[in-house]
Amino acid sequence: MTLEGKKIIVGLTGGIACYKIPYLVRFLTGQGAEVRVIMTQAATEFITPLTLETVSGNPVATELFPDSKFISTRHIELAQWPDVIVVAPATANFMGKTASGISDDLLTTVICATARPVIIAPAMNPQMWLNKITRKNYTFLKEMGYLFIDPDEGDTACGDRGVGRMAEPDKIFKYVEAFLTKASKKKVLTGKKLLITAGPTRENLDPVRYLTNRSSGKMGYALAEAARELGADVTLISGPVALKPPTGARIIWVETTGEMYQAVKKEFPRFDWLVMAAAPADFTPSKKTGQKIKKERQPIKLEMTTTVDILKQMGAVKKKNQLLVGFALETENGLNNARKKLQAKNLDLIVLNDISDEGAGFEHDTNKVTLLCPGHKKAVTWPLMTKSDLAFKLLEFIANLS
Ligand SMILES: Cc1cc2nc3c(=O)[nH]c(=O)nc-3n(C[C@H](O)[C@H](O)[C@H](O)COP(=O)(O)O)c2cc1C
């Protein structure tokens, strides 16, 4: 029971996706959570409070000023009660009101009065989702710290196709479960200093072109985010990526493998762990030209030299109290090559992703890895999981090595 003892408010607003919410409530209560439901008037047009009372096992609140019942400041009690509030489906109207601080019904008043995290799963017609005011409200609410489970693309109830369909209840459930599990994780890395590298590097060919690889940086960023949540002091050395910087981590931006090497070399002595999740380019053009290479110059031959092997260099200078973790991405003989690297580079752990595995490696949000360390004869393979889950599991594994 992953949600034992957790208290969750599920807020429903007036969209057709209300019919899916009993499934979400069942998933949450099925894992031990206590769920209380708030519905807007519009939501009650789509599904009855009775259904949600039955699946949640609690009375459903719909009104800010119900007749003849003693309610006192129920909105404040509701705002302070949960560990998290999930609004699903969230209408364009709800987003607009929340972004403007309007509190003219029970749900928006509770949202305004709460200090708890709020997760919003919007659902609407694709044009409503694209509406400039909705876009502005979405961006603003995100900036204000509201969390979003973005709508999916597909057919909507109105018959239009596009982005706007509410994320499926199992996806919302998994998000909430991961969120609450992470929030209750102990700060096991407090006092530890972690240096993490992420992303690709670029090797310039001429002033306008460069060579790079498919690394998205997602694994390294997930590690930095997880390490921060576990209490570590994190410095992230990042190549060029299109990701939001992890909250609370110091970032050093680099472009080439040479720059990444200089940054790692300078920083490593004062860190406890170095986790090299980056994919620095292994080759660089032997000659750099100051001018753009002309198309007319045929044939074009590129002479390449190898770049500095950052992991190997760090393995050579690593002190006894430092841990060095490398990542390997192989297209053939993965295990044998990873075992060789582990030894040759003096690593404490090598994490092998095999890109032949569907959903693993570059660009994906999921990864499947095999771990090898000098003390363990057998390699350990973990199942496919999100990079965020993997990051937490991996950091826990590394903590047990030290
Ligand atoms: C059949 C029907 C379906 C609707 N579906 C949605 C929807 O999926 N998303 C949305 O933003 N509004 C939808 N609306 C409009 C909202 O119900 C309307 O804006 C309402 O004022 C929302 O109130 P609330 O945000 O307080 O729940 C729908 C309206 C109707 C009549």
The ligand as an SDF file (V2000), in Angstrom:
LIG
                    3D

 31 33  0  0  0  0  0  0  0  0999 V2000
  -21.2240   19.0180  -22.5190 C   0  0  0  0  0  0  0  0  0  0  0  0
  -20.1980   19.9780  -22.0030 C   0  0  0  0  0  0  0  0  0  0  0  0
  -18.8960   19.6010  -21.8890 C   0  0  0  0  0  0  0  0  0  0  0  0
  -17.9340   20.4830  -21.4200 C   0  0  0  0  0  0  0  0  0  0  0  0
  -16.6320   20.0780  -21.3260 N   0  0  0  0  0  0  0  0  0  0  0  0
  -15.7040   20.9380  -20.9270 C   0  0  0  0  0  0  0  0  0  0  0  0
  -14.3590   20.5280  -20.8320 C   0  0  0  0  0  0  0  0  0  0  0  0
  -14.0090   19.3600  -21.0670 O   0  0  0  0  0  0  0  0  0  0  0  0
  -13.4440   21.4410  -20.4460 N   0  0  0  0  0  0  0  0  0  0  0  0
  -13.7460   22.7320  -20.1620 C   0  0  0  0  0  0  0  0  0  0  0  0
  -12.8590   23.5110  -19.8630 O   0  0  0  0  0  0  0  0  0  0  0  0
  -15.0510   23.1340  -20.2040 N   0  0  0  0  0  0  0  0  0  0  0  0
  -16.0090   22.2740  -20.5700 C   0  0  0  0  0  0  0  0  0  0  0  0
  -17.3200   22.6970  -20.6340 N   0  0  0  0  0  0  0  0  0  0  0  0
  -17.6430   24.0560  -20.1790 C   0  0  0  0  0  0  0  0  0  0  0  0
  -17.6630   24.1740  -18.6630 C   0  0  0  0  0  0  0  0  0  0  0  0
  -18.5430   23.2130  -18.1050 O   0  0  0  0  0  0  0  0  0  0  0  0
  -18.0360   25.5750  -18.2500 C   0  0  0  0  0  0  0  0  0  0  0  0
  -17.0260   26.4710  -18.6470 O   0  0  0  0  0  0  0  0  0  0  0  0
  -18.3090   25.6830  -16.7760 C   0  0  0  0  0  0  0  0  0  0  0  0
  -18.6110   27.0390  -16.4690 O   0  0  0  0  0  0  0  0  0  0  0  0
  -17.1200   25.2480  -15.9450 C   0  0  0  0  0  0  0  0  0  0  0  0
  -17.3820   25.4480  -14.5930 O   0  0  0  0  0  0  0  0  0  0  0  0
  -16.3710   25.0100  -13.4590 P   0  0  0  0  0  0  0  0  0  0  0  0
  -14.9950   25.3680  -13.9220 O   0  0  0  0  0  0  0  0  0  0  0  0
  -16.7930   25.7660  -12.2640 O   0  0  0  0  0  0  0  0  0  0  0  0
  -16.5580   23.5500  -13.2370 O   0  0  0  0  0  0  0  0  0  0  0  0
  -18.3050   21.8120  -21.0600 C   0  0  0  0  0  0  0  0  0  0  0  0
  -19.6520   22.1900  -21.1640 C   0  0  0  0  0  0  0  0  0  0  0  0
  -20.5820   21.3070  -21.6320 C   0  0  0  0  0  0  0  0  0  0  0  0
  -22.0230   21.7560  -21.7370 C   0  0  0  0  0  0  0  0  0  0  0  0
  1  2  1  0
  2  3  1  0
  2 30  2  0
  3  4  2  0
  4  5  1  0
  4 28  1  0
  5  6  2  0
  6  7  1  0
  6 13  1  0
  7  8  2  0
  7  9  1  0
  9 10  1  0
 10 11  2  0
 10 12  1  0
 12 13  2  0
 13 14  1  0
 14 15  1  0
 14 28  1  0
 15 16  1  0
 16 17  1  0
 16 18  1  0
 18 19  1  0
 18 20  1  0
 20 21  1  0
 20 22  1  0
 22 23  1  0
 23 24  1  0
 24 25  2  0
 24 26  1  0
 24 27  1  0
 28 29  2  0
 29 30  1  0
 30 31  1  0
M  END
$$$$
